[in-house]
Amino acid sequence: MTAVPRVALDLAATLRPGSLRRTLERAEELRLFDLRDFEDLLSRTAGHPGAGRLSRALELYRPAPFTRSGLERRFLELVAKAGLLRPATGFCEEGYELDVYWPEVRFAVELDVYETHGSHQAFESDRRRQEDLKLAGIEMIRVTGHRLGREPRQVIGRVARLLEQRREQLRTQGAVEL
């Protein structure tokens, strides 16, 4: 017997989006739908041909992400448009709150604007924070609001490449099964 999320993942590789949505709807009607099970499966099968399609079909079932700023909302819109797996926002790791975080690959993006990081203290704290996260095995990059506004496709393209490199790095190390 195969679990519903696994069946949906395999079907997502070949079904049209409307058929996939109806499949999920039917699973929900039969009370066989648990978003946590789907998310858990997606976190382990990022390279599967149906992963992106299934993730997009699940958007309807996901709660709206908490964001503290328009910059975070814009970044998340671009992530979704690029078909990347949805990250967590406001996630706490190692005593720090991360703006955008993919826990399955321990990869974070901090969204910076000068107005909130323009002091000597903030500058020093940010560097210490990045070192602490690195020591804890979390890769982190910084994206400025200016750069995201000026070159959104390039920024998201680089994030996608860095996420894939991180997955491959962890796969090679045997740290996770992705």
Contact map, one row per residue, 1 for C-alpha under 8 A:
1110000000000000000000000000000000000000000000000000000000000000000000000000000000000000000000000000000000000000000000000000000000000000000000000000000000000000000000000000000000
1111011000000000000000000000000000000000000000000000000000000000000000000000000000000000000000000000000000000000000000000000000000000000000000000000000000000000000000000000000000
1111111000000000000000000000000000000000000000000000000000000000000000000000000000000000000000000000000000000000000000000000000000000000000000000000000000000000000000000000000000
0111111100000000000000000010000110000000000000000000000000000000000000000000000000000000000000000000000000000000000000000000000000000000000000000000000000000000000000000000000000
0011111110000000000000000000000000001100100000000000000000000000000000000000000000000000000000000000000000000000000000000000000000000000000000000000000000000000000000000000000000
0111111111000000000000000000000000000000100000000000000000000000000000000000000000000000000000000000000000000000000000000000000000000000000000000000000000000000000000000000000000
0111111111100000000000000000000000000000000000000000000000000000000000000000000000000000000000000000000000000000000000000000000000000000000000000000000000000000000000000000000000
0001111111110000000100110000000000000000000000000000010000000000000000000000000000000000000000000000000000000000000000000000000000000000000000000000000000000000000000000000000000
0000111111111000000000000000000000000000000000000110010000000000000000000000000000000000000000000000000000000000000000000000000000000000000000000000000000000000000000000000000000
0000011111111100000000000000000000000000000000000100000000000000000000000000000000000000000000000000000000000000000000000000000000000000000000000000000000000000000000000000000000
0000001111111110000100000000000000000000000000000100000000000000000000000000000000000000000000000000000000000000000000000000000000000000000000000000000000000000000000000000000000
0000000111111111100100000000000000000000000000001110110000000000000000000000000000000000000000000000000000000000000000000000000000000000000000000000000000000000000000000000000000
0000000011111110000000000000000000000000000000001110100000000000000000000000000000000000000000000000000000000000000000000000000000000000000000000000000000000000000000000000000000
0000000001111111000000000000000000000000000000000100000000000000000000000000000000000000000000000000000000000000000000000000000000000000000000000000000000000000000000000000000000
0000000000111111101100000000000000000000000000000000000000000000000000000000000000000000000000000000000000000000000000000000000000000000000000000000000000000000000000000000000000
0000000000010111111100000000000000000000000000000000000000000000000000000000000000000000000000000000000000000000000000000000000000000000000000000000000000000000000000000000000000
0000000000010011111110000000000000000000000000000000100010000000000000000000000000000000000000000000000000000000000000000000000000000000000000000000000000000000000000000000000000
0000000000000001111111000000000000000000000000000000000000000000000000000000000000000000000000000000000000000000000000000000000000000000000000000000000000000000000000000000000000
0000000000000011111111100000000000000000000000000000000000000000000000000000000000000000000000000000000000000000000000000000000000000000000000000000000000000000000000000000000000
0000000100110011111111110000000000000000000000000000010010000000000000000000000000000000000000000000000000000000000000000000000000000000000000000000000000000000000000000000000000
0000000000000000111111111000000000000000000000000000000010000000000000000000000000000000000000000000000000000000000000000000000000000000000000000000000000000000000000000000000000
0000000000000000011111111100000000000000000000000000000000000000000000000000000000000000000000000000000000000000000000000000000000000000000000000000000000000000000000000000000000
0000000100000000001111111110000000000000000000000000000000000000000000000000000000000000000000000000000000000000000000000000000000000000000000000000000000000000000000000000000000
0000000100000000000111111111000010000000000000000000000000000000000000000000000000000000000000000000000000000000000000000000000000000000000000000000000000000000000000000000000000
0000000000000000000011111111100000000000000000000000000000000000000000000000000000000000000000000000000000000000000000000000000000000000000000000000000000000000000000000000000000
0000000000000000000001111111110000000000000000000000000000000000000000000000000000000000000000000000000000000000000000000000000000000000000000000000000000000000000000000000000000
0001000000000000000000111111111110000000000000000000000000000000000000000000000000000000000000000000000000000000000000000000000000000000000000000000000000000000000000000000000000
0000000000000000000000011111111110000000000000000000000000000000000000000000000000000000000000000000000000000000000000000000000000000000000000000000000000000000000000000000000000
0000000000000000000000001111111100000000000000000000000000000000000000000000000000000000000000000000000000000000000000000000000000000000000000000000000000000000000000000000000000
0000000000000000000000000111111110000000000000000000000000000000000000000000000000000000000000000000000000000000000000000000000000000000000000000000000000000000000000000000000000
0000000000000000000000000011111110000000000000000000000000000000000000000000000000000000000000000000000000000000000000000000000000000000000000000000000000000000000000000000000000
0001000000000000000000000011111111000000000000000000000000000000000000000000000000000000000000000000000000000000000000000000000000000000000000000000000000000000000000000000000000
0001000000000000000000010011011111100000000000000000000000000000000000000000000000000000000000000000000000000000000000000000000000000000000000000000000000000000000000000000000000
0000000000000000000000000000000111111100000000000000000000000000000000000000000000000000000000000000000000000000000000000000000000000000000000000000000000000000000000000000000000
0000000000000000000000000000000011111110000000000000000001001100000000000000000000000000000000000000000000000000000000000000000000000000000000000000000000000000000000000000000000
0000000000000000000000000000000001111111000000000000000000000000000000000000000000000000000000000000000000000000000000000000000000000000000000000000000000000000000000000000000000
0000100000000000000000000000000001111111100000000000000000000000000000000000000000000000000000000000000000000000000000000000000000000000000000000000000000000000000000000000000000
0000100000000000000000000000000001111111110000000000000000000000000000000000000000000000000000000000000000000000000000000000000000000000000000000000000000000000000000000000000000
0000000000000000000000000000000000111111111000000000000000000000000000000000000000000000000000000000000000000000000000000000000000000000000000000000000000000000000000000000000000
0000000000000000000000000000000000011111111100000000000000000000000000000000000000000000000000000000000000000000000000000000000000000000000000000000000000000000000000000000000000
0000110000000000000000000000000000001111111110000000000000000000000000000000000000000000000000000000000000000000000000000000000000000000000000000000000000000000000000000000000000
0000000000000000000000000000000000000111111111000010001000000000000000000000000000000000000000000000000000000000000000000000000000000000000000000000000000000000000000000000000000
0000000000000000000000000000000000000011111111000000000000000000000000000000000000000000000000000000000100000000000000000000000000000000000000000000000000000000000000000000000001
0000000000000000000000000000000000000001111111000000000000000000000000000000000000000000000000000000000100000000000000000000000000000000000000000000000000000000000000000000000011
0000000000000000000000000000000000000000111111110010000000000000000000000000000000000000000000000000000000000000000000000000000000000000000000000000000000000000000000000000000001
0000000000000000000000000000000000000000011111110011000000000000000000000000000000000000000000000000000000000000000000000000000000000000000000000000000000000000000000000000000001
0000000000000000000000000000000000000000000011111010000000000000000000000000000000000000000000000000000000000000000000000000000000000000000000000000000000000000000000000000000001
0000000000000000000000000000000000000000000011111110000000000000000000000000000000000000000000000000000000000000000000000000000000000000000000000000000000000000000000000000000000
0000000000011000000000000000000000000000000000111111000000000000000000000000000000000000000000000000000000000000000000000000000000000000000000000000000000000000000000000000000000
0000000011111100000000000000000000000000000000011111110000000000000000000000000000000000000000000000000000000000000000000000000000000000000000000000000000000000000000000000000000
0000000010011000000000000000000000000000010011111111111000000000000000000000000000000000000000000000000000000000000000000000000000000000000000000000000000000000000000000000000000
0000000000000000000000000000000000000000000001001111111100000000000000000000000000111000000000000000000000000000000000000000000000000000000000000000000000000000000000000000000000
0000000000011000100000000000000000000000000000000111111110000000000000000000000000100000000000000000000000000000000000000000000000000000000000000000000000000000000000000000000000
0000000110010000000100000000000000000000000000000111111111000000000000000000000000000000000000000000000000000000000000000000000000000000000000000000000000000000000000000000000000
0000000000000000000000000000000000000000010000000011111111100000000000000000000000001100000000000000000000000000000000000000000000000000000000000000000000000000000000000000000000
0000000000000000000000000000000000000000000000000001111111100000000000000000000100100000000000000000000000000000000000000000000000000000000000000000000000000000000000000000000000
0000000000000000100110000000000000000000000000000000111111110000000000000000000000000000000000000000000000000000000000000000000000000000000000000000000000000000000000000000000000
0000000000000000000000000000000000100000000000000000011111111100000000000000000000000000000000000000000000000000000000000000000000000000000000000000000000000000000000000000000000
0000000000000000000000000000000000000000000000000000001111111100000000000000000000000000000000000000000000000000000000000000000000000000000000000000000000000000000000000000000000
0000000000000000000000000000000000000000000000000000000011111100000000000000000000000000000000000000000000000000000000000000000000000000000000000000000000000000000000000000000000
0000000000000000000000000000000000100000000000000000000001111110000000000000000000000000000000000000000000000000000000000000000000000000000000000000000000000000000000000000000000
0000000000000000000000000000000000100000000000000000000001111111000000000000000000000000000000000000000000000000000000000000000000000000000000000000000000000000000000000000000000
0000000000000000000000000000000000000000000000000000000000001111100000000000000000000000000000000000000000000000000000000000000000000000000000000000000000000000000000000000000000
0000000000000000000000000000000000000000000000000000000000000111110000000000000000000000000000000000000000000000000000000000000000000000000000000000000000000000000000000000000000
0000000000000000000000000000000000000000000000000000000000000011111000000000000000000001100000000000000000000000000000000000000000000000000000000000000000000000000000000000000000
0000000000000000000000000000000000000000000000000000000000000001111100000000000000000000110000000000000000000000000000000000000000000000000000000000000000000000000000000000000000
0000000000000000000000000000000000000000000000000000000000000000111111011000000000000000110000000000000000000000000000000000000000000000000000000000000000000000000000000000000000
0000000000000000000000000000000000000000000000000000000000000000011111010000000000000000000000000000000000000000000000000000000000000000000000000000000000000000000000000000000000
0000000000000000000000000000000000000000000000000000000000000000001111111000000000000000000000000000000000000000000000000000000000000000000000000000000000000000000000000000000000
0000000000000000000000000000000000000000000000000000000000000000001111111100000000000000000000000000000000000000000000000000000000000000000000000000000000000000000000000000000000
0000000000000000000000000000000000000000000000000000000000000000000011111110000000000000000000000000000000000010000000000000000000000000000000001000000000000000000000000000000000
0000000000000000000000000000000000000000000000000000000000000000001111111111000000000000000000000011000000000010000000000000000000000000000000000000000000000000000000000000000000
0000000000000000000000000000000000000000000000000000000000000000001011111111100000000000000000000000000000000000000000000000000000000000000000000000000000000000000000000000000000
0000000000000000000000000000000000000000000000000000000000000000000001111111110000000000000000000000000000000000000000000000000000000000000000000000000000000000000000000000000000
0000000000000000000000000000000000000000000000000000000000000000000000111111111000000000000000000000000000000000000000000000000000000000000000000001000000000000000000000000000000
0000000000000000000000000000000000000000000000000000000000000000000000011111111100000100000000000000000000000000000000000000000000000000000000000000000000000000000000000000000000
0000000000000000000000000000000000000000000000000000000000000000000000001111111110000000000000000000000000000000000000000000000000000000000000000000000000000000000000000000000000
0000000000000000000000000000000000000000000000000000000000000000000000000111111111000000000000000000000000000000000000000000000000000000000000000000000100010000000000000000000000
0000000000000000000000000000000000000000000000000000000000000000000000000011111111111100000000000000000000000000000000000000000000000000000000000000000000010000000000000000000000
0000000000000000000000000000000000000000000000000000000100000000000000000001111111111100000000000000000000000000000000000000000000000000000000000000000000000000000000000000000000
0000000000000000000000000000000000000000000000000000000000000000000000000000111111110000000000000000000000000000000000000000000000000000000000000000000000000000000000000000000000
0000000000000000000000000000000000000000000000000000000000000000000000000000011111110000000000000000000000000000000000000000000000000000000000000000000000010000000000000000000000
0000000000000000000000000000000000000000000000000001100100000000000000000000001111111000000000000000000000000000000000000000000000000000000000000000000000000000000000000000000000
0000000000000000000000000000000000000000000000000001000000000000000000000000001111111100000000000000000000000000000000000000000000000000000000000000000000000001000000000000000000
0000000000000000000000000000000000000000000000000001001000000000000000000000001100111110000000000000000000000000000000000000000000000000000000000000000000000000000000000000000000
0000000000000000000000000000000000000000000000000000001000000000000000000001001100011111000000000000010000000000000000000000000000000000000000000000000000000000000000000000000000
0000000000000000000000000000000000000000000000000000000000000000000000000000000000001111100000000001111000000000000000000000000000000000000000000000000000000000000000000000000000
0000000000000000000000000000000000000000000000000000000000000000100000000000000000000111111000000001111000000000000000000000000000000000000000000000000000000000000000000000000000
0000000000000000000000000000000000000000000000000000000000000000111000000000000000000011111000000111100000000000000000000000000000000000000000000000000000000000000000000000000000
0000000000000000000000000000000000000000000000000000000000000000011000000000000000000001111100001111000000000000000000000000000000000000000000000000000000000000000000000000000000
0000000000000000000000000000000000000000000000000000000000000000000000000000000000000001111110001111100000000000000000000000000000000000000000000000000000000000000000000000000000
0000000000000000000000000000000000000000000000000000000000000000000000000000000000000000011111111100000000000000000000000000000000000000000000000000000000000000000000000000000000
0000000000000000000000000000000000000000000000000000000000000000000000000000000000000000001111111100000000000000000000000000000000000000000000000000000000000000000000000000000000
0000000000000000000000000000000000000000000000000000000000000000000000000000000000000000000111110000000000000000000000000000000000011001000000000000000000000000000000000000000000
0000000000000000000000000000000000000000000000000000000000000000000000000000000000000000000111111000000000000000000000000000000000000000000000000000000000000000000000000000000000
0000000000000000000000000000000000000000000000000000000000000000000000000000000000000000000111111100000000000000000000000000000010000000000000000000000000000000000000000000000000
0000000000000000000000000000000000000000000000000000000000000000000000000000000000000000011110111110000000000000000000000000000000000000000000000000000000000000000000000000000000
0000000000000000000000000000000000000000000000000000000000000000000000000000000000000000111110011111100000011100000000000000000000000000000000000000000000000000000000000000000000
0000000000000000000000000000000000000000000000000000000000000000000000010000000000000000111000001111100000011110000000000000000000000000000000000000000000000000000000000000000000
0000000000000000000000000000000000000000000000000000000000000000000000010000000000000011111000000111110000011110000000000000000000000000000000000000000000000000000000000000000000
0000000000000000000000000000000000000000000000000000000000000000000000000000000000000011101000000111111001111000000000000000000000000000000000000000000000000000000000000000000000
0000000000000000000000000000000000000000000000000000000000000000000000000000000000000111000000000001111111110000000000000000000000000000000000000000000000000000000000000000000000
0000000000000000000000000000000000000000000000000000000000000000000000000000000000000011000000000000111111100000000000000000000000000000000000000000000000000000000000000000000000
0000000000000000000000000000000000000000001100000000000000000000000000000000000000000000000000000000011111000000000000000000000000000000000000000000000000000000000000000000000000
0000000000000000000000000000000000000000000000000000000000000000000000000000000000000000000000000000011111100000000000000000000000000000000000000000000000000000001001100100000000
0000000000000000000000000000000000000000000000000000000000000000000000000000000000000000000000000000111111110000000000000000000000000000111000000000000000000000000000000000000000
0000000000000000000000000000000000000000000000000000000000000000000000000000000000000000000000000000111011111000000000000000000000000000011100000000000000000000001001000000000000
0000000000000000000000000000000000000000000000000000000000000000000000000000000000000000000000000111110001111100000000000000000000000000011110000000000000000000000000000000000000
0000000000000000000000000000000000000000000000000000000000000000000000000000000000000000000000000111100000111110000000000000000000000000000111100000000000000000000000000000000000
0000000000000000000000000000000000000000000000000000000000000000000000000000000000000000000000000111000000011111000000000000000000000000000111100000000000000000000000000000000000
0000000000000000000000000000000000000000000000000000000000000000000000110000000000000000000000000011000000001111100000000000000000000000000001111000000000000000000000000000000000
0000000000000000000000000000000000000000000000000000000000000000000000000000000000000000000000000000000000000111110110000000000000000000000001111000000000000000000000000000000000
0000000000000000000000000000000000000000000000000000000000000000000000000000000000000000000000000000000000000011111110000000000000000000000000011100000000000000000000000000000000
0000000000000000000000000000000000000000000000000000000000000000000000000000000000000000000000000000000000000001111111000000000000000000000000000000000000000000000000000000000000
0000000000000000000000000000000000000000000000000000000000000000000000000000000000000000000000000000000000000000111111000000000000000000000000000000000000000000000000000000000000
0000000000000000000000000000000000000000000000000000000000000000000000000000000000000000000000000000000000000001111111000000000000000000000000000000000000000000000000000000000000
0000000000000000000000000000000000000000000000000000000000000000000000000000000000000000000000000000000000000001111111100110000000000000000000000000000000000000000000000000000000
0000000000000000000000000000000000000000000000000000000000000000000000000000000000000000000000000000000000000000011111110110000000000000000000000000000000000000000000000000000000
0000000000000000000000000000000000000000000000000000000000000000000000000000000000000000000000000000000000000000000011111110000000000000000000000000000000000000000000000000000000
0000000000000000000000000000000000000000000000000000000000000000000000000000000000000000000000000000000000000000000001111111000000000000000000000000000000000000000000000000000000
0000000000000000000000000000000000000000000000000000000000000000000000000000000000000000000000000000000000000000000000111111100000000000000000000000000000000000000000000000000000
0000000000000000000000000000000000000000000000000000000000000000000000000000000000000000000000000000000000000000000011111111110000000000000000000000000000000000000000000000000000
0000000000000000000000000000000000000000000000000000000000000000000000000000000000000000000000000000000000000000000011111111111000000000000000000000000000000000000000000000000000
0000000000000000000000000000000000000000000000000000000000000000000000000000000000000000000000000000000000000000000000011111111100000000000000000000000000000000000000000000000000
0000000000000000000000000000000000000000000000000000000000000000000000000000000000000000000000000000000000000000000000001111111110000000000000000000000000000000000000000000000000
0000000000000000000000000000000000000000000000000000000000000000000000000000000000000000000000000000000000000000000000000111111111000000000000000000000000000000000000000000000000
0000000000000000000000000000000000000000000000000000000000000000000000000000000000000000000000000000000000000000000000000011111111100000000000000000000000000000000000000000000000
0000000000000000000000000000000000000000000000000000000000000000000000000000000000000000000000000000000000000000000000000001111111110000000000000000000000000000000000000000000000
0000000000000000000000000000000000000000000000000000000000000000000000000000000000000000000000010000000000000000000000000000111111111000000000000000000000000000000000000000000000
0000000000000000000000000000000000000000000000000000000000000000000000000000000000000000000000000000000000000000000000000000011111111100000100000000000000000000000000000000000000
0000000000000000000000000000000000000000000000000000000000000000000000000000000000000000000000000000000000000000000000000000001111111110000000000000000000000000000000000000000000
0000000000000000000000000000000000000000000000000000000000000000000000000000000000000000000001000000000000000000000000000000000111111111000000000000000000000000000000000000000000
0000000000000000000000000000000000000000000000000000000000000000000000000000000000000000000001000000000000000000000000000000000011111111111100000000000000000000000000000000000000
0000000000000000000000000000000000000000000000000000000000000000000000000000000000000000000000000000000000000000000000000000000001111111111100000000000000000000000000000000000000
0000000000000000000000000000000000000000000000000000000000000000000000000000000000000000000000000000000000000000000000000000000000111111110000000000000000000000000000000000000000
0000000000000000000000000000000000000000000000000000000000000000000000000000000000000000000001000000000000000000000000000000000000011111110000000000000000000000000000000000000000
0000000000000000000000000000000000000000000000000000000000000000000000000000000000000000000000000000000001000000000000000000000000001111111000000000000000000000000000000000000000
0000000000000000000000000000000000000000000000000000000000000000000000000000000000000000000000000000000001110000000000000000000000001111111100000000000000000000000000000000000000
0000000000000000000000000000000000000000000000000000000000000000000000000000000000000000000000000000000001110000000000000000000000001100111110000000000000000000000000000000000000
0000000000000000000000000000000000000000000000000000000000000000000000000000000000000000000000000000000000111100000000000000000001001100011111000000000000000000000000000000000000
0000000000000000000000000000000000000000000000000000000000000000000000000000000000000000000000000000000000011100000000000000000000000000001111100000000000000000000000000000000000
0000000000000000000000000000000000000000000000000000000000000000000000000000000000000000000000000000000000001111000000000000000000000000000111110000000000000000000000000000000000
0000000000000000000000000000000000000000000000000000000000000000000000000000000000000000000000000000000000001111000000000000000000000000000011111011000000100000000000000000000000
0000000000000000000000000000000000000000000000000000000000000000000000000000000000000000000000000000000000000011100000000000000000000000000001111111000000000000000000000000000000
0000000000000000000000000000000000000000000000000000000000000000000000100000000000000000000000000000000000000011100000000000000000000000000000111111100000000000000000000000000000
0000000000000000000000000000000000000000000000000000000000000000000000000000000000000000000000000000000000000000100000000000000000000000000000011111110000000000000000000000000000
0000000000000000000000000000000000000000000000000000000000000000000000000000000000000000000000000000000000000000000000000000000000000000000000111111111100100000000000000000000000
0000000000000000000000000000000000000000000000000000000000000000000000000010000000000000000000000000000000000000000000000000000000000000000000111111111100100000000000000000000000
0000000000000000000000000000000000000000000000000000000000000000000000000000000000000000000000000000000000000000000000000000000000000000000000001111111100000000000000000000000000
0000000000000000000000000000000000000000000000000000000000000000000000000000000000000000000000000000000000000000000000000000000000000000000000000111111100000000000000000000000000
0000000000000000000000000000000000000000000000000000000000000000000000000000000000000000000000000000000000000000000000000000000000000000000000000011111111100000000000000000000000
0000000000000000000000000000000000000000000000000000000000000000000000000000010000000000000000000000000000000000000000000000000000000000000000000011111111110000000000000000000000
0000000000000000000000000000000000000000000000000000000000000000000000000000000000000000000000000000000000000000000000000000000000000000000000000000001111111000000000000000000000
0000000000000000000000000000000000000000000000000000000000000000000000000000000000000000000000000000000000000000000000000000000000000000000000000000001111111100000000000000000000
0000000000000000000000000000000000000000000000000000000000000000000000000000000000000000000000000000000000000000000000000000000000000000000000100011001111111110000000000000000000
0000000000000000000000000000000000000000000000000000000000000000000000000000011001000000000000000000000000000000000000000000000000000000000000000000000111111111000000000000000000
0000000000000000000000000000000000000000000000000000000000000000000000000000000000000000000000000000000000000000000000000000000000000000000000000000000011111111100000000000000000
0000000000000000000000000000000000000000000000000000000000000000000000000000000000000000000000000000000000000000000000000000000000000000000000000000000001111111110000000000000000
0000000000000000000000000000000000000000000000000000000000000000000000000000000000000000000000000000000000000000000000000000000000000000000000000000000000111111111000000000000000
0000000000000000000000000000000000000000000000000000000000000000000000000000000000010000000000000000000000000000000000000000000000000000000000000000000000011111111100000000000000
0000000000000000000000000000000000000000000000000000000000000000000000000000000000000000000000000000000000000000000000000000000000000000000000000000000000001111111110000000000000
0000000000000000000000000000000000000000000000000000000000000000000000000000000000000000000000000000000000000000000000000000000000000000000000000000000000000111111111000000000000
0000000000000000000000000000000000000000000000000000000000000000000000000000000000000000000000000000000010100000000000000000000000000000000000000000000000000011111111100000000000
0000000000000000000000000000000000000000000000000000000000000000000000000000000000000000000000000000000000000000000000000000000000000000000000000000000000000001111111110000000000
0000000000000000000000000000000000000000000000000000000000000000000000000000000000000000000000000000000000000000000000000000000000000000000000000000000000000000111111111000000000
0000000000000000000000000000000000000000000000000000000000000000000000000000000000000000000000000000000010100000000000000000000000000000000000000000000000000000011111111100000000
0000000000000000000000000000000000000000000000000000000000000000000000000000000000000000000000000000000010000000000000000000000000000000000000000000000000000000001111111110000001
0000000000000000000000000000000000000000000000000000000000000000000000000000000000000000000000000000000000000000000000000000000000000000000000000000000000000000000111111111000000
0000000000000000000000000000000000000000000000000000000000000000000000000000000000000000000000000000000000000000000000000000000000000000000000000000000000000000000011111111100000
0000000000000000000000000000000000000000000000000000000000000000000000000000000000000000000000000000000010000000000000000000000000000000000000000000000000000000000001111111111100
0000000000000000000000000000000000000000000000000000000000000000000000000000000000000000000000000000000000000000000000000000000000000000000000000000000000000000000000111111111111
0000000000000000000000000000000000000000000000000000000000000000000000000000000000000000000000000000000000000000000000000000000000000000000000000000000000000000000000011111111000
0000000000000000000000000000000000000000000000000000000000000000000000000000000000000000000000000000000000000000000000000000000000000000000000000000000000000000000000001111111100
0000000000000000000000000000000000000000000000000000000000000000000000000000000000000000000000000000000000000000000000000000000000000000000000000000000000000000000000000111111110
0000000000000000000000000000000000000000000000000000000000000000000000000000000000000000000000000000000000000000000000000000000000000000000000000000000000000000000000000111111110
0000000000000000000000000000000000000000000000000000000000000000000000000000000000000000000000000000000000000000000000000000000000000000000000000000000000000000000000000110111111
0000000000000000000000000000000000000000000100000000000000000000000000000000000000000000000000000000000000000000000000000000000000000000000000000000000000000000000000000010011111
0000000000000000000000000000000000000000001111100000000000000000000000000000000000000000000000000000000000000000000000000000000000000000000000000000000000000000000000100010000111
